[in-house]
Amino acid sequence: MDVGHPKEEEYNHGKNCLPEIKGDPLARYRESVCRFCRREGTKLFLKGDRCFSDKCAIERRNYPPGQHAQSRPKPTDYGTQLREKQKVRRIYGVLEKQFRKYAHLAEKKKGVTGENLLLLLESRLDNLVFRMGFASSRSQARQLVTHGHVLVNGRKVTVASFQVRPGVVIEVKEKSRAIGHIEESLKTTSRRGIPPWLEVEVDNFKGVMKELPSREALPPNIREQLIVEYYSR
């Protein structure tokens, strides 16, 4: 979630960066997020290292939550599109209003709409902090950004939805590098892996997006065409 909006000088770092797509700063979900994984029937990796352990909700109860969830009828085409949209929205931690803005912006850009949507989501600052291994989950990465622990091209950015372009340097503030969560996350990056389109200097708590990822480098379990069809109704 985006908390607060910084002054222009805090996030306007030149032509290599795009402005953020703002969402609702007031919304919070304070219940267990593991039910989201069970509802979508796949791991969304919302709980960091817990998702790789036997405590993962999918490993223990691989069926949707709710009293009558297991007896639900086969979903319609609309239901399948809705579930795919909800799955991707929950993976990246984006609210509906903001996600719809991404979908409309992706439609206006040149290229394949579905791939444009994924690129917009992957270019979010909180997602890149997570992908680079500075946080064990996107929610943790969002907290690091909003609390001012992350620098973009040497300047503090506190907007999690800030759009980053290739060549922009992302790093953890020197005073924040001793935070336990960051150190623990970097130790487990080998388990999650760092995408080939990112270059990370673990010892310097610094990384850069070398290029925009190709579709092959993005999560294969996302069917973005269903999302495009959902918003095209």
Secondary structure in CASP SS format (residue, H / E / C, confidence):
PFRMAT SS
TARGET T0000
AUTHOR 0000-0000-0000
METHOD secondary structure of the structure
MODEL  1
M C 1.00
D C 1.00
V C 1.00
G C 1.00
H C 1.00
P C 1.00
K C 1.00
E H 1.00
E H 1.00
E H 1.00
Y H 1.00
N C 1.00
H C 1.00
G C 1.00
K C 1.00
N C 1.00
C E 1.00
L E 1.00
P C 1.00
E C 1.00
I C 1.00
K C 1.00
G C 1.00
D C 1.00
P C 1.00
L C 1.00
A C 1.00
R C 1.00
Y C 1.00
R C 1.00
E C 1.00
S C 1.00
V C 1.00
C H 1.00
R H 1.00
F H 1.00
C H 1.00
R H 1.00
R H 1.00
E H 1.00
G C 1.00
T C 1.00
K C 1.00
L C 1.00
F C 1.00
L C 1.00
K C 1.00
G H 1.00
D H 1.00
R H 1.00
C H 1.00
F H 1.00
S C 1.00
D C 1.00
K C 1.00
C C 1.00
A H 1.00
I H 1.00
E H 1.00
R H 1.00
R C 1.00
N C 1.00
Y C 1.00
P C 1.00
P C 1.00
G C 1.00
Q C 1.00
H C 1.00
A H 1.00
Q H 1.00
S H 1.00
R C 1.00
P C 1.00
K C 1.00
P C 1.00
T C 1.00
D H 1.00
Y H 1.00
G H 1.00
T H 1.00
Q H 1.00
L H 1.00
R H 1.00
E H 1.00
K H 1.00
Q H 1.00
K H 1.00
V H 1.00
R H 1.00
R H 1.00
I H 1.00
Y H 1.00
G C 1.00
V C 1.00
L C 1.00
E H 1.00
K H 1.00
Q H 1.00
F H 1.00
R H 1.00
K H 1.00
Y H 1.00
A H 1.00
H H 1.00
L H 1.00
A H 1.00
E H 1.00
K H 1.00
K C 1.00
K C 1.00
G C 1.00
V C 1.00
T H 1.00
G H 1.00
E H 1.00
N H 1.00
L H 1.00
L H 1.00
L H 1.00
L H 1.00
L H 1.00
E H 1.00
S C 1.00
R E 1.00
L H 1.00
D H 1.00
N H 1.00
L H 1.00
V H 1.00
F H 1.00
R H 1.00
M C 1.00
G C 1.00
F C 1.00
A C 1.00
S C 1.00
S C 1.00
R H 1.00
S H 1.00
Q H 1.00
A H 1.00
R H 1.00
Q H 1.00
L H 1.00
V H 1.00
T H 1.00
H C 1.00
G C 1.00
H C 1.00
V E 1.00
L E 1.00
V E 1.00
N C 1.00
G C 1.00
R E 1.00
K E 1.00
V C 1.00
T C 1.00
V C 1.00
A C 1.00
S C 1.00
F C 1.00
Q E 1.00
V E 1.00
R C 1.00
P C 1.00
G C 1.00
V C 1.00
V E 1.00
I E 1.00
E E 1.00
V E 1.00
K C 1.00
E H 1.00
K H 1.00
S H 1.00
R C 1.00
A C 1.00
I C 1.00
G H 1.00
H H 1.00
I H 1.00
E H 1.00
E H 1.00
S H 1.00
L H 1.00
K H 1.00
T C 1.00
T H 1.00
S H 1.00
R H 1.00
R H 1.00
G C 1.00
I C 1.00
P C 1.00
P C 1.00
W C 1.00
L E 1.00
E E 1.00
V E 1.00
E E 1.00
V H 1.00
D H 1.00
N H 1.00
F C 1.00
K E 1.00
G E 1.00
V E 1.00
M E 1.00
K C 1.00
E C 1.00
L C 1.00
P C 1.00
S C 1.00
R H 1.00
E H 1.00
A H 1.00
L C 1.00
P C 1.00
P C 1.00
N C 1.00
I C 1.00
R C 1.00
E H 1.00
Q H 1.00
L H 1.00
I H 1.00
V H 1.00
E H 1.00
Y H 1.00
Y H 1.00
S C 1.00
R C 1.00
END
